[in-house]
């Protein structure tokens, strides 16, 4: 599975609520959330909120993800980590690194980090630089999305954030433990499910859609893990 852009995860009202939470909180140095070699290449800030505001942020993000069909199709989420907000001011960057294998989930237990997600809060016109670079097939794809859009990619991929040269880049980050651990298998199920959805719109109630939907469920059952 390569990286996937998922659009319109957050609407304007939700972005406004998140920015309100940010305004009444403060940012601290982000090195405390890095481990090992990543500590040496990380220069950013992480939002420090009251427990009540952190809970509000998590609830808002989880509700938005919960109703987004494309996110569920691509991620097949079993567990999601506690979302964090980070900020890159002028001169801040995050050098090439791999994400940790295990992250603290929303349930307080460690979860396996199959997928990494960056959900953009700052519109791209608010800052220069700050592109997310993901090494895919020998090329560094550079990602800078509109506010409310999300990039999802396997946590095993080498990635970095380029230095911000103007303004500030604010984003929500989190990790996903998927029901299907293998990226190629997950991608196959996701793509087939997308085909079934398109066919269902053109051929509602057809036996072809029914049978293909059964195949999607059978593959998910065969490859899926619940814990």
N, C-alpha and C positions, 0 to 999 in steps of 0.2 A: 504494500500500500504506500502510495506517495502522499504528500501533504494535500489537504483538502481545505478549500475556502468555503465557509458556511456563512451565508449572508443573513442579515436582519435578525440576529439573535436577541439583541436589545433594541427596543424602540426609543423614541425621543424622551418619553416620560420616564422610562427606566434609567436612561443615561443621566437625566436631570437629577433623579433621586441619588444615584451613585455619586455624582459630583457634589451633591449636598453633603453626603457622608464624608467625602474627602475633605471638604472645606472645614469641617469641625473636628478633624483628626490631624495627626502630624505624621511626617515621614521620618523614618530612622534609617541608618545605614543597612543595606541589604545583605551584607556578608554573612549575617547569622543564619540565613536560610540556605547557604551553600555549604557543600562538604567536599573534602579532598582537594583534587586539582582545580575544581571550579572556583574555590575561594580565591585562587591566585589571579583569576582573570575577570572577576566580577566587580563592577563599579556601578551600583545603582542604589535606589532607596526603596524601602518597603513601608506601606502604610501601617501605622500603629493606631488602632481604634479601641474604643471601650468594648468590653464583651458584648454589650447590647448592640452596638453598631456593627460589630463583626458578624453577629448573628443575623442582623437585618440584611447585610450584604450577601451572606451565604444564601439566605432564603430567597432573595431577589434573583440571584444567579441561578439557583436550582429550579425555581419556578419557570424562568425563561427557557432554560434548557429542556425542562420537562415537557413543554408544549411544542418544542421545535422538532418536527418530524425528521428533517434532514440530519440533524445532529444525532438522533437516535439511530437512524439508518447507517450512518458512517461509523459511529463509535460503538454501538451495541453495548452501552455502559452497564456495568455491574455495580461499580462503586466509583465515586468521584471524590477527589480530595477537597479539603477546605480551600475555597478560592482566596487568593491573595492579590492585592493591588501593588504594583511596583511603578516606580517613576524613574525616568532617565532625564536628568537635567543636562545642561551644556557641559560637554566633556566626558559624560558618563557613557559607558559601553559595557558589553559582556562578551569576552573573547570566546573563541571556539571551545565548546564543551559538550559533554554528554550528561543528560539528566540522571539522577539517581534511580536505582532499580525499584526502591520502595519509598512510599510517601505516606504521611499520616492522612487517613481518610476522614470523611465527615463523621464517621462513627467512632473516631478516636483510635481505631486500630490501623496498623500498617496495611496499605494496599499496594499491589504491584502496579508500577507505572508503565502501562502499555502505550498510552497516547499522551502527548503534551498538547496543551491548548493555550493560545493567546487570544484574548478577547479585547479588542481595542476600545479604549474610552476616549482618547484624544483624537480629534479629526486630523487628517494628514497635513492640512494647511497650518496647523498650530506649531509644527516643528520641522526642522530639517535634519537629515540623518535619521538614525534610530531604526533603520530597516532590520527586520528579522531575516537572517540568512540561513537557509537550510541546505545542507549538502545532499543532493539527490542525483544519483547516476553520474557522479563526477562533476556536476555543476552546482554552483551556489545560487539557488533561487532567492531573490530579494523580495520581501513581503512588507508592504505598508498599506494597511486597509482603512476603509472608512470606519468611523466610530460605530459600534454596535455589531461589526462583523468579526468573525472568528477564523483563526487558522488552526487546523488540527493536523498533527503529524506524529509518526512513531517516535517514542521517547528514546529509542536507540540511535536516532540520527544525529550526527554532529551538527550543531547550530550555534549561532552567535547573534548579537545585536550590535550594529555599528554605532559609532560615537554620535551623539546628538550635537549639532553645531548651532542650533537656534531653538529657543522655546523649550518645551518639555513633552516627553512621550509618556503617557499614562496608560496602563493596560491591566487587565485582570488575567491572572495565570492560574491554571489548575491542571491536574492530571487525572487520567481515567484508567481504571482497570476494566478491560472489556470482557464480555462473556466469551469472546473468541480471541484467544491470546495471539495466534499466528496472524500476521498482518496480511499475507496473501489470501488465506482462507476468509478472513474478515472482509477483505476487499471484494472477493468473489461473491459472498453472500450479499453484501451491500449493493453491488452493481446489479445482481439478479433481482433483488427486491425493488430496485429503482425501475427496472424493465417491467416487472409485474405491476407496479403502480401506474406506469404509463399505459400499459395495455388495459388495465381496469377502467381507465377513463374513456378509452375508445371502444372497449368491448365489455361493458358491465354485465356481470352475471354469466360470462362465458365459461365453458368447461376448461378452455386453455388457461384462463387466469386462475381458475380454481386449482388446476393441476400444478401450475408453476408455483403458486403460493404454497402448495404442499411440499414442493421440492425445497423451497427456501426454508420452511420449517424443519424439514428433515435434515438439511445440512447444518442448520443452527443447532439442532438437537445432537447431532453426531459430533460436532466440533466444540460445542459450548461447554463452559465450566461455570459452576455456581459455587464459588468459594475456593 
